[in-house]
Amino acid sequence: MIDWLLAVYASIPWGAIVVLLVYLIKNPDKAEKWGALIAKSLSFVNARFERSAVARDIESDINSFARNANGSKENGIFPYYAKIKWVTQTSREAFIQNNKMVIRMQHHDNQARNFLYATMDWINNGTIPESRGIIHPSVYKALEFSLINKILIEKKRYDSKQLFVDEFYEKEAPENSLIRYYTTAFNALDSKGLLMGVVLPEYASFAKVIDETVPTKTLISESIGFANMLDKLARKKQGIDVSPNYKGDHISCSIALVAKTEKYNVEGIRPYINYINKCCGEGFKSIYVCATGENNFSIVNRIKDSYEKSKTLSLVSETTRRFSNSVSIVLHYNVNSLNKSENK
């Protein structure tokens, strides 16, 4: 079998190999997936090839999730990609090496357990690491659990998810606990595209706007205050107004939700512009314009065009993400220090 594979590789023209290499460099997700498939095709040879195939398969799923979450930001929500190293000892550990997170773990015959443990170690150690120490522990753990649940579902690792629920979530997030309370809220926000588009970016910037990351009562209180606002937004009932604003010393943002096409058909984008200008005048530091469903994308684009030459707002990022059966778009703006509303 190996001789046959080598003969196939040798028969490929050099020009085609160069084109293939360029393509793989530009598409790291494809490179990792192909590497996993090649390793899997050799897994029958011996246990070493089989473990290599499992490791590459895990790395491919985790790292493609990270790239999608980070978007165009190279050091975004997940600054480190995963590298699996099999060890014989029973204890697991994760550490940063060459700008990657090396996850050392024991190989299990149960592949669902391998993927779950690697995912948990990667999420636990690599999610917005700079802000970890200044976010309330229950809020941070809820973020971890929500992200673990998200990646297991997106990568269709349903057997791993069942292990996660049975062995970890039910034990560490019992009924009426803060961890379960916030996890439920973050899961609901994810269905609107807000977890990856607003919640994590805002918590990620938390540490960047203060001088040091030593936890204080004020910082911990602000992190949970923001989570409480998000929880109210997640549980909002149709027809009931809930403030999408939070203003603290460090976290200070407003969320403009584009959801009612009927209102747009009657009034156009003026209500959204008025709301955004009002938030600018009230001194919010950042504004997120969010929409779910492609029918609302044209509204968001019109809002974006309206602020293209704005001196009040600076566009930080525009992210589009597909999830479940829908798609979301988020415009992230920084409010400039002028803090003056513009008459548009």
Phi and psi in degrees as a GROMACS rama.xvg file:
@    title "Ramachandran Plot"
@    xaxis  label "Phi"
@    yaxis  label "Psi"
@TYPE xy
-64.792  -41.3908  ILE-2
-62.1669  -37.8832  ASP-3
-65.1682  -42.3398  TRP-4
-63.2911  -42.7868  LEU-5
-63.3637  -37.7538  LEU-6
-65.0514  -37.6208  ALA-7
-65.3103  -46.2726  VAL-8
-60.864  -40.5061  TYR-9
-67.5996  -24.8729  ALA-10
-83.1854  -8.93254  SER-11
-78.1535  128.329  ILE-12
-60.1818  147.027  PRO-13
-61.0873  -36.0115  TRP-14
-60.1625  -41.2253  GLY-15
-67.0568  -35.4587  ALA-16
-65.1637  -42.2327  ILE-17
-62.8175  -45.9211  VAL-18
-59.3843  -42.3515  VAL-19
-63.2531  -42.9171  LEU-20
-62.9604  -42.7094  LEU-21
-61.3762  -43.0683  VAL-22
-61.3914  -43.7405  TYR-23
-68.5366  -35.3325  LEU-24
-64.2763  -39.0704  ILE-25
-79.0841  -15.3962  LYS-26
-130.515  75.2169  ASN-27
-59.5119  -30.8449  PRO-28
-61.4184  -43.5249  ASP-29
-65.598  -39.8156  LYS-30
-60.7262  -45.3325  ALA-31
-66.1049  -40.7563  GLU-32
-66.3667  -41.6944  LYS-33
-65.5178  -39.3553  TRP-34
-60.4739  -39.4687  GLY-35
-66.0693  -39.7327  ALA-36
-66.7077  -40.8242  LEU-37
-64.5612  -44.0823  ILE-38
-62.4335  -37.8723  ALA-39
-66.329  -36.2064  LYS-40
-66.6999  -20.6102  SER-41
-101.354  -0.00487987  LEU-42
-64.5876  -19.2259  SER-43
-71.9337  -18.1935  PHE-44
-63.674  -54.3731  VAL-45
-160.985  178.215  ASN-46
-63.8788  -30.935  ALA-47
-63.5771  -46.5265  ARG-48
-64.654  -36.4351  PHE-49
-65.5472  -43.5643  GLU-50
-65.809  -37.4856  ARG-51
-61.982  -40.4137  SER-52
-64.1708  -41.7183  ALA-53
-63.9347  -44.3693  VAL-54
-61.4904  -45.8774  ALA-55
-65.4875  -36.3865  ARG-56
-64.5091  -43.3289  ASP-57
-63.9502  -48.1293  ILE-58
-58.8581  -41.082  GLU-59
-61.582  -46.1972  SER-60
-68.869  -43.5224  ASP-61
-66.067  -46.4114  ILE-62
-72.3131  -31.4617  ASN-63
-68.1591  -35.6805  SER-64
-63.091  -43.213  PHE-65
-63.8735  -44.2014  ALA-66
-63.6406  -39.6773  ARG-67
-66.6475  -39.1279  ASN-68
-69.1618  -40.0914  ALA-69
-73.2208  -26.3927  ASN-70
63.6975  -132.829  GLY-71
-81.5157  -8.23856  SER-72
-86.6497  117.759  LYS-73
-68.3022  -37.9721  GLU-74
-111.559  70.0907  ASN-75
-95.2441  -130.95  GLY-76
-63.2369  -39.1753  ILE-77
-117.504  93.0104  PHE-78
-73.9867  -13.6227  PRO-79
-124.765  131.679  TYR-80
-88.3212  160.599  TYR-81
-90.4109  145.021  ALA-82
-137.348  118.952  LYS-83
-91.6482  131.812  ILE-84
-126.107  121.852  LYS-85
-82.7983  136.817  TRP-86
-131.128  165.567  VAL-87
-92.9395  -24.6198  THR-88
-71.9147  159.403  GLN-89
-80.9759  -25.6047  THR-90
-74.8965  148.509  SER-91
-110.146  151.343  ARG-92
-153.595  158.746  GLU-93
-137.248  138.713  ALA-94
-150.468  161.226  PHE-95
-91.8967  130.411  ILE-96
-148.086  125.921  GLN-97
53.9315  41.59  ASN-98
62.4053  22.9051  ASN-99
-125.689  156.196  LYS-100
-94.4125  110.577  MET-101
-84.3697  121.473  VAL-102
-108.754  109.858  ILE-103
-95.5595  121.244  ARG-104
-152.659  159.954  MET-105
-81.9287  138.225  GLN-106
-76.9946  132.521  HIS-107
-111.257  148.439  HIS-108
-65.0749  -29.2154  ASP-109
-80.3311  105.028  ASN-110
-67.8296  -27.1529  GLN-111
-63.288  -37.3536  ALA-112
-70.6615  -39.116  ARG-113
-57.5939  -47.8167  ASN-114
-67.2237  -41.1379  PHE-115
-62.3622  -48.4835  LEU-116
-62.9844  -41.6537  TYR-117
-64.912  -42.9066  ALA-118
-63.404  -43.7895  THR-119
-63.8581  -43.2705  MET-120
-64.1609  -40.0714  ASP-121
-66.7984  -46.6402  TRP-122
-64.0998  -46.0474  ILE-123
-61.0564  -35.8177  ASN-124
-102.285  -15.0571  ASN-125
-121.784  4.56367  GLY-126
-85.3019  119.514  THR-127
30.1202  60.7003  ILE-128
-58.6908  -31.8937  PRO-129
-65.4045  -28.3658  GLU-130
-96.5961  -5.94859  SER-131
-54.2866  -46.5287  ARG-132
-71.0201  -15.0997  GLY-133
-110.866  7.73285  ILE-134
-101.869  137.948  ILE-135
-50.4717  131.969  HIS-136
-53.255  -40.2191  PRO-137
-68.2775  -36.0981  SER-138
-67.3084  -44.7305  VAL-139
-64.709  -42.3501  TYR-140
-63.8583  -37.2273  LYS-141
-64.9304  -39.4587  ALA-142
-59.907  -44.426  LEU-143
-60.1149  -49.1461  GLU-144
-63.3233  -39.9198  PHE-145
-64.7244  -39.6587  SER-146
-70.3996  -39.8203  LEU-147
-61.0581  -46.7975  ILE-148
-59.1923  -41.167  ASN-149
-64.1099  -48.215  LYS-150
-67.9245  -35.8403  ILE-151
-65.7725  -36.8933  LEU-152
-73.5317  -46.6724  ILE-153
-61.4388  -35.73  GLU-154
-92.5969  8.61972  LYS-155
57.2714  37.7289  LYS-156
-96.105  65.0926  ARG-157
-69.6558  -30.4385  TYR-158
-68.4893  -36.7671  ASP-159
-66.486  -37.5759  SER-160
-63.8644  -40.1564  LYS-161
-63.2682  -40.6896  GLN-162
-61.8185  -42.0979  LEU-163
-60.464  -46.7978  PHE-164
-64.5014  -46.4983  VAL-165
-70.0357  -41.8798  ASP-166
-98.2688  -16.9777  GLU-167
-128.167  -57.754  PHE-168
-62.1549  -48.1011  TYR-169
-63.4994  -29.8695  GLU-170
-83.0542  -40.3573  LYS-171
-92.1238  -14.3432  GLU-172
-130.377  67.5605  ALA-173
-67.1055  165.94  PRO-174
-53.9507  140.281  GLU-175
70.2473  8.34515  ASN-176
-84.0075  154.801  SER-177
-61.4784  -36.5414  LEU-178
-61.8285  -46.6463  ILE-179
-67.6075  -37.6067  ARG-180
-57.7271  -49.4067  TYR-181
-77.603  -32.0667  TYR-182
-60.904  -42.9716  THR-183
-59.6019  -42.4757  THR-184
-64.7532  -45.3179  ALA-185
-65.4639  -36.7763  PHE-186
-63.3427  -40.3165  ASN-187
-66.7609  -40.3305  ALA-188
-66.3562  -32.1179  LEU-189
-64.5053  -33.0173  ASP-190
-67.7015  -13.7304  SER-191
-105.415  3.81031  LYS-192
80.7998  8.96654  GLY-193
-89.3736  -22.4813  LEU-194
-62.1138  -52.433  LEU-195
-81.1795  -26.9902  MET-196
-88.2142  -25.4678  GLY-197
-128.243  -54.7201  VAL-198
-60.6851  -55.8585  VAL-199
-67.4163  -43.2296  LEU-200
-59.1773  -38.4339  PRO-201
-70.2288  -41.7206  GLU-202
-67.767  -32.8757  TYR-203
-65.0187  -36.2046  ALA-204
-79.6984  -8.96939  SER-205
-53.6478  -50.2503  PHE-206
-72.9932  -19.6255  ALA-207
-81.9263  -13.2324  LYS-208
-105.222  7.07709  VAL-209
-123.408  162.941  ILE-210
-73.8346  -31.0887  ASP-211
-149.626  163.4  GLU-212
-105.534  30.3497  THR-213
-80.0103  124.505  VAL-214
-65.6235  138.718  PRO-215
-131.764  164.624  THR-216
-60.4786  -36.68  LYS-217
-64.9721  -45.8984  THR-218
-66.3519  -44.4215  LEU-219
-61.8996  -42.1616  ILE-220
-63.4972  -39.622  SER-221
-67.6649  -38.2922  GLU-222
-65.1393  -35.8575  SER-223
-82.2707  -27.3283  ILE-224
-64.2462  -41.0034  GLY-225
-63.6002  -41.274  PHE-226
-63.1922  -36.8003  ALA-227
-66.5607  -39.0087  ASN-228
-63.1157  -43.2397  MET-229
-63.4091  -36.5969  LEU-230
-63.341  -43.2541  ASP-231
-62.9519  -38.2832  LYS-232
-66.8125  -38.7731  LEU-233
-67.1018  -32.7077  ALA-234
-95.291  6.817  ARG-235
-58.694  132.185  LYS-236
-93.275  148.421  LYS-237
-60.8975  132.194  GLN-238
91.0497  -7.63501  GLY-239
-108.369  126.038  ILE-240
-79.1286  133.652  ASP-241
-132.274  131.138  VAL-242
-65.9362  125.239  SER-243
-94.8985  28.2701  PRO-244
-116.11  145.724  ASN-245
-141.008  127.73  TYR-246
-126.438  105.318  LYS-247
-118.707  -175.175  GLY-248
-67.9362  -30.059  ASP-249
-119.026  -44.742  HIS-250
-92.6749  116.363  ILE-251
-147.285  97.1434  SER-252
-146.6  159.694  CYS-253
-130.813  144.833  SER-254
-115.258  118.332  ILE-255
-98.9008  108.868  ALA-256
-92.502  121.769  LEU-257
-98.2421  103.64  VAL-258
-137.325  -20.5529  ALA-259
-106.88  94.8775  LYS-260
-66.9977  -27.6372  THR-261
-62.7357  -42.3874  GLU-262
-64.4969  -40.8113  LYS-263
-64.3229  -39.8782  TYR-264
-62.0984  -27.5398  ASN-265
-92.1994  -44.8832  VAL-266
-110.866  -7.29879  GLU-267
71.0108  -153.733  GLY-268
-89.664  -2.06642  ILE-269
-53.7375  -44.5149  ARG-270
-59.757  -37.0655  PRO-271
-68.7125  -42.1333  TYR-272
-63.0265  -43.9864  ILE-273
-61.1646  -41.6038  ASN-274
-65.4081  -46.0558  TYR-275
-63.0869  -43.4219  ILE-276
-62.9115  -37.8394  ASN-277
-61.7051  -43.2457  LYS-278
-64.8463  -37.6287  CYS-279
-61.1276  -44.3444  CYS-280
-67.4583  -25.6754  GLY-281
-86.6388  -0.484659  GLU-282
88.9465  19.0897  GLY-283
-67.2556  146.924  PHE-284
-86.5508  -29.1928  LYS-285
-144.24  151.449  SER-286
-133.562  135.603  ILE-287
-116.008  124.937  TYR-288
-102.464  117.866  VAL-289
-127.407  142.637  CYS-290
-148.601  146.952  ALA-291
-118.975  136.075  THR-292
94.7671  131.995  GLY-293
-63.8364  -20.9718  GLU-294
-64.1123  -25.2856  ASN-295
-93.1574  -5.65234  ASN-296
-63.4239  -36.4588  PHE-297
-64.493  -33.2399  SER-298
-65.744  -46.2796  ILE-299
-61.5769  -40.7958  VAL-300
-65.2354  -34.9153  ASN-301
-67.7321  -38.8004  ARG-302
-63.8257  -43.4357  ILE-303
-59.906  -45.3251  LYS-304
-61.4221  -34.966  ASP-305
-64.8253  -28.4129  SER-306
-106.891  14.1582  TYR-307
-59.0589  -38.6537  GLU-308
-108.145  22.126  LYS-309
-68.8392  141.026  SER-310
-95.0196  -10.5823  LYS-311
-87.8626  -38.5536  THR-312
-115.959  140.978  LEU-313
-119.469  125.072  SER-314
-73.3822  118.655  LEU-315
-85.259  -47.083  VAL-316
-160.074  156.343  SER-317
-130.627  117.411  GLU-318
-124.749  135.489  THR-319
-120.333  128.516  THR-320
-134.59  140.522  ARG-321
-99.4464  137.839  ARG-322
-152.755  144.103  PHE-323
48.8905  -119.844  SER-324
-111.744  22.761  ASN-325
-138.826  -173.455  SER-326
-145.855  146.513  VAL-327
-128.448  156.22  SER-328
-133.232  138.625  ILE-329
-134.362  124.975  VAL-330
-100.757  124.811  LEU-331
-108.281  118.886  HIS-332
-114.311  142.141  TYR-333
-95.667  137.805  ASN-334
-88.371  122.083  VAL-335
-69.5692  161.755  ASN-336
-64.8843  -14.7735  SER-337
-62.8094  -37.0647  LEU-338
50.6492  41.3949  ASN-339
-115.55  131.326  LYS-340
-68.2707  147.559  SER-341
-107.654  139.201  GLU-342
-88.1243  105.622  ASN-343
